[in-house]
Amino acid sequence: MIDIHHHLIYGVDDGPKDLESSLRMARMAAEEGFTHIVCTPHANDVYRYQAGLNEERLAELRACLQGEIELSLGCELHMSAENVFDALANYPRYAINGSEYLLIEFPNMFIPTNMTDTLRRLQSAGYALIIAHPERYPALHAKPQMLAQWMRIGCLTQVTAGSLYGRFGKAARGFANEMLARDWIHLLATDAHNIEWRPPHMKKDYEYVANRAGVETADRLCIANPLAVAKGAPWPEQPKAIGLHDGKPVKFKLDSIAIPQRDNSREDRTGREPSSGKGFWSRIFPR
């Protein structure tokens, strides 16, 4: 498995506090079955993104681990005005491994109505946006159509390990399972912060998805899609997302666990049939 959201670098955010803790987390992840971790320190008003320090400590971890697990660098970019302006001016400063893939997070309780325009601006600068843990935002619980709108313009989604079986509460569980049932999840990731209360565990989630939606889906969410992100590779074709383009109001039942549906057709990131275009934007906006 590949983990594209992991707070492994010590002393830069609310993740591990020292080198020893980071190493224990990395080795726990390897024992869990991970072969690659994308380190994603916060970039927000509390924890400023420190590019030089992140690179320095990433190199230190690589030297200590000596190939036990592959590491690369990204961040979790909070969608503040300051961060957005800086990301626009300094592409691809915050992206994963210097690629176009950028992990973003929103405020928990309130998401501005003009957020879609902001996302489009980042896309126009070259970023391929990954929405971190949409199932955990109360603002989206009330308006899942906002998530549908962002997915229609090409945003990807990353659900947190544990959400599917209730670790983050009933609402997050219901939302995550609705997404799974509709093929609205692109990536699963741990969002690990430490080895105690936010450990790098995802084996249980792989098995959960395999049992409910099939091994092919579990492989896609935990291996194939994360690998494309970690390596900066072209985005693979995906199963057609159910109900994303049918024009009907989006309604999620958060008090129950949805049953997976299936549409055997394939689509690109905007829900269209795969394009023959070779460029990144031709894959997102095929003619």
C-alpha positions as CSV (number, residue, x, y, z in Angstrom):
1,M,0.0,0.0,0.0
2,I,1.0,3.7,-0.5
3,D,0.1,6.4,2.0
4,I,-0.3,9.8,0.4
5,H,-1.3,11.7,3.6
6,H,0.9,11.2,6.6
7,H,2.4,13.6,9.2
8,L,5.7,11.8,9.6
9,I,8.2,14.6,9.8
10,Y,9.0,15.4,13.4
11,G,8.8,18.9,15.0
12,V,7.0,20.7,12.2
13,D,3.3,20.3,13.1
14,D,1.1,18.3,15.4
15,G,2.7,15.0,14.3
16,P,5.7,13.3,16.1
17,K,7.9,15.5,18.3
18,D,11.3,13.9,17.8
19,L,13.3,11.7,15.4
20,E,12.7,8.5,17.4
21,S,8.9,8.9,17.2
22,S,9.1,9.5,13.4
23,L,11.2,6.4,13.0
24,R,8.8,4.3,15.1
25,M,5.9,5.6,12.9
26,A,7.7,4.8,9.7
27,R,8.5,1.3,10.8
28,M,5.0,0.7,12.1
29,A,3.7,1.7,8.6
30,A,6.1,-0.7,7.0
31,E,4.8,-3.5,9.2
32,E,1.3,-2.6,8.3
33,G,2.1,-3.2,4.6
34,F,3.1,0.3,3.3
35,T,5.9,0.6,0.9
36,H,5.8,4.3,0.4
37,I,4.8,7.3,2.5
38,V,4.2,10.8,1.3
39,C,5.1,13.1,4.2
40,T,2.5,15.9,4.3
41,P,3.2,18.4,7.0
42,H,0.5,21.0,7.7
43,A,0.6,24.4,6.0
44,N,-1.8,26.5,8.0
45,D,-2.1,29.5,10.3
46,V,-0.8,27.4,13.3
47,Y,1.9,25.4,11.6
48,R,3.8,27.4,8.9
49,Y,5.2,25.4,6.0
50,Q,9.0,25.3,6.4
51,A,10.3,24.0,3.1
52,G,14.0,23.9,4.0
53,L,13.4,22.2,7.4
54,N,11.0,19.7,5.9
55,E,13.6,18.7,3.2
56,E,16.4,18.5,5.9
57,R,14.4,16.2,8.2
58,L,13.1,14.1,5.3
59,A,16.8,13.5,4.3
60,E,17.5,12.6,7.9
61,L,14.7,10.1,8.0
62,R,15.8,8.5,4.7
63,A,19.3,8.1,6.0
64,C,18.1,6.5,9.2
65,L,15.7,4.1,7.5
66,Q,18.1,3.1,4.8
67,G,15.4,2.0,2.3
68,E,13.1,0.2,4.8
69,I,10.3,2.3,3.3
70,E,10.2,4.9,0.5
71,L,9.6,8.5,1.5
72,S,8.6,11.6,-0.5
73,L,7.4,15.1,0.4
74,G,4.2,17.1,-0.1
75,C,2.1,19.0,2.4
76,E,-1.5,19.5,3.6
77,L,-2.4,22.9,2.3
78,H,-5.1,24.8,4.3
79,M,-7.2,26.8,1.9
80,S,-6.5,30.2,3.4
81,A,-6.2,33.3,1.1
82,E,-2.5,33.6,2.0
83,N,-1.7,30.0,1.1
84,V,-3.7,30.1,-2.1
85,F,-1.9,33.2,-3.3
86,D,1.5,31.7,-2.4
87,A,0.6,28.4,-4.2
88,L,-0.4,30.4,-7.3
89,A,2.8,32.4,-7.3
90,N,5.1,29.5,-6.6
91,Y,3.9,26.5,-8.5
92,P,4.6,23.7,-7.6
93,R,5.9,24.7,-4.1
94,Y,3.4,22.7,-2.1
95,A,2.7,19.8,-4.5
96,I,3.6,16.2,-3.9
97,N,7.1,15.3,-5.0
98,G,7.2,18.4,-7.3
99,S,4.4,17.0,-9.4
100,E,1.0,18.6,-10.1
101,Y,-0.8,16.7,-7.3
102,L,-1.7,19.0,-4.3
103,L,-3.4,17.9,-1.1
104,I,-5.8,20.5,0.2
105,E,-7.9,20.9,3.3
106,F,-10.8,23.2,4.2
107,P,-12.1,24.9,7.4
108,N,-14.1,22.4,9.4
109,M,-17.3,24.3,9.9
110,F,-17.6,26.9,7.2
111,I,-16.6,26.7,3.5
112,P,-16.9,30.0,1.5
113,T,-19.4,29.9,-1.3
114,N,-16.7,31.1,-3.8
115,M,-14.5,28.1,-3.1
116,T,-15.2,26.6,-6.5
117,D,-13.7,29.6,-8.1
118,T,-10.6,29.3,-5.9
119,L,-10.2,25.7,-6.9
120,R,-10.4,26.6,-10.5
121,R,-7.7,29.2,-10.1
122,L,-5.4,26.6,-8.6
123,Q,-6.2,24.1,-11.4
124,S,-5.5,26.8,-14.0
125,A,-2.0,27.2,-12.5
126,G,-1.4,23.5,-13.1
127,Y,-2.4,21.8,-9.8
128,A,-4.3,18.5,-9.7
129,L,-6.3,19.0,-6.5
130,I,-6.8,16.2,-3.9
131,I,-9.5,17.1,-1.2
132,A,-8.3,15.7,2.1
133,H,-10.9,13.9,4.2
134,P,-14.2,15.3,2.8
135,E,-16.1,12.9,5.0
136,R,-15.0,14.8,8.1
137,Y,-16.3,18.3,7.2
138,P,-19.6,19.1,8.9
139,A,-20.1,21.8,6.1
140,L,-20.1,19.0,3.5
141,H,-22.4,16.8,5.6
142,A,-25.0,19.5,5.2
143,K,-24.3,20.1,1.5
144,P,-22.8,17.1,-0.3
145,Q,-23.6,18.8,-3.6
146,M,-20.6,21.0,-2.9
147,L,-18.3,18.0,-3.1
148,A,-20.1,16.8,-6.2
149,Q,-19.5,20.2,-7.8
150,W,-15.8,20.0,-7.0
151,M,-15.5,16.5,-8.4
152,R,-17.2,17.5,-11.6
153,I,-14.5,20.1,-12.2
154,G,-11.8,17.4,-11.7
155,C,-11.0,17.4,-8.0
156,L,-9.9,14.1,-6.5
157,T,-11.0,12.8,-3.0
158,Q,-9.0,11.2,-0.2
159,V,-10.9,9.5,2.6
160,T,-9.2,8.9,6.0
161,A,-8.5,5.3,7.1
162,G,-11.0,4.5,9.9
163,S,-13.8,6.7,8.7
164,L,-15.5,3.9,6.8
165,Y,-16.0,1.9,10.0
166,G,-16.8,4.7,12.4
167,R,-13.5,5.9,14.0
168,F,-14.4,9.5,13.3
169,G,-18.0,9.3,14.3
170,K,-21.3,8.2,12.7
171,A,-21.7,11.2,10.3
172,A,-18.2,10.6,8.9
173,R,-18.9,6.9,8.6
174,G,-22.2,7.5,6.8
175,F,-20.6,10.0,4.4
176,A,-17.6,7.9,3.7
177,N,-19.8,4.8,2.9
178,E,-22.0,6.9,0.7
179,M,-18.9,7.9,-1.2
180,L,-17.7,4.3,-1.4
181,A,-21.1,3.1,-2.7
182,R,-21.1,5.7,-5.4
183,D,-17.4,5.3,-6.4
184,W,-16.7,8.8,-5.2
185,I,-13.5,7.8,-3.3
186,H,-10.2,8.1,-5.2
187,L,-7.7,7.5,-2.4
188,L,-7.6,6.1,1.1
189,A,-4.8,7.4,3.4
190,T,-4.0,7.3,7.1
191,D,-3.6,10.9,8.0
192,A,-1.3,9.5,10.7
193,H,0.0,11.8,13.4
194,N,1.5,9.4,16.0
195,I,1.6,5.7,17.0
196,E,-1.0,6.0,19.8
197,W,-4.2,7.7,18.8
198,R,-3.6,8.4,15.1
199,P,-1.4,5.5,14.0
200,P,-0.5,4.5,10.4
201,H,-3.0,1.7,10.1
202,M,-4.9,0.9,6.9
203,K,-5.0,-2.9,6.5
204,K,-8.4,-3.0,8.2
205,D,-9.7,-0.4,5.7
206,Y,-8.3,-2.4,2.7
207,E,-10.2,-5.5,3.9
208,Y,-13.3,-3.5,4.6
209,V,-13.4,-2.1,1.0
210,A,-12.5,-5.5,-0.4
211,N,-15.4,-7.1,1.4
212,R,-17.9,-4.4,0.5
213,A,-16.8,-3.3,-3.0
214,G,-14.4,-5.9,-4.2
215,V,-10.6,-6.5,-4.3
216,E,-10.3,-4.4,-7.5
217,T,-11.7,-1.4,-5.7
218,A,-9.5,-1.9,-2.6
219,D,-6.4,-2.2,-4.9
220,R,-7.4,1.0,-6.7
221,L,-7.9,3.1,-3.6
222,C,-4.9,1.8,-1.6
223,I,-2.3,1.0,-4.3
224,A,-2.9,2.0,-7.9
225,N,-4.3,5.5,-7.4
226,P,-1.9,6.4,-4.5
227,L,1.0,5.2,-6.6
228,A,0.1,7.5,-9.4
229,V,0.0,10.4,-7.0
230,A,3.3,9.5,-5.2
231,K,5.1,9.1,-8.6
232,G,3.5,12.1,-10.3
233,A,2.1,9.8,-13.0
234,P,-0.9,10.3,-15.2
235,W,-4.2,9.8,-13.5
236,P,-5.6,6.3,-14.3
237,E,-9.1,5.8,-15.7
238,Q,-11.7,5.2,-13.0
239,P,-15.1,3.5,-12.7
240,K,-18.0,5.9,-13.5
241,A,-19.0,7.8,-10.4
242,I,-22.7,7.1,-9.6
243,G,-25.0,10.1,-9.5
244,L,-22.4,12.7,-10.2
245,H,-23.7,13.9,-13.6
246,D,-27.4,12.9,-13.6
247,G,-28.7,16.4,-12.6
248,K,-30.5,15.1,-9.5
249,P,-30.0,16.7,-6.0
250,V,-27.3,14.9,-4.1
251,K,-28.6,13.4,-0.8
252,F,-26.5,11.3,1.6
253,K,-27.9,9.2,4.4
254,L,-25.5,9.7,7.3
255,D,-27.2,7.5,9.8
256,S,-26.8,4.2,7.8
257,I,-24.2,2.4,5.7
258,A,-24.9,2.6,1.9
259,I,-24.7,-0.5,-0.2
260,P,-22.1,-0.2,-3.1
261,Q,-23.5,0.3,-6.6
262,R,-21.7,-0.5,-9.8
263,D,-21.5,1.0,-13.3
264,N,-19.0,-0.8,-15.5
265,S,-18.2,2.1,-17.7
266,R,-15.0,4.1,-17.3
267,E,-14.4,7.8,-17.0
268,D,-11.8,10.5,-16.6
269,R,-11.7,12.9,-13.7
270,T,-14.6,15.0,-15.0
271,G,-16.9,12.1,-15.5
272,R,-16.5,12.0,-19.3
273,E,-15.5,9.0,-21.4
274,P,-11.7,8.6,-21.5
275,S,-10.0,11.0,-24.0
276,S,-7.3,10.1,-26.4
277,G,-5.5,13.4,-25.6
278,K,-2.0,13.0,-24.4
279,G,-1.6,16.1,-22.3
280,F,-2.7,16.6,-18.6
281,W,-5.4,19.1,-19.4
282,S,-6.7,17.2,-22.4
283,R,-7.3,14.3,-20.0
284,I,-9.2,16.6,-17.6
285,F,-11.2,18.5,-20.3
286,P,-11.4,16.2,-23.3
287,R,-13.0,17.5,-26.5
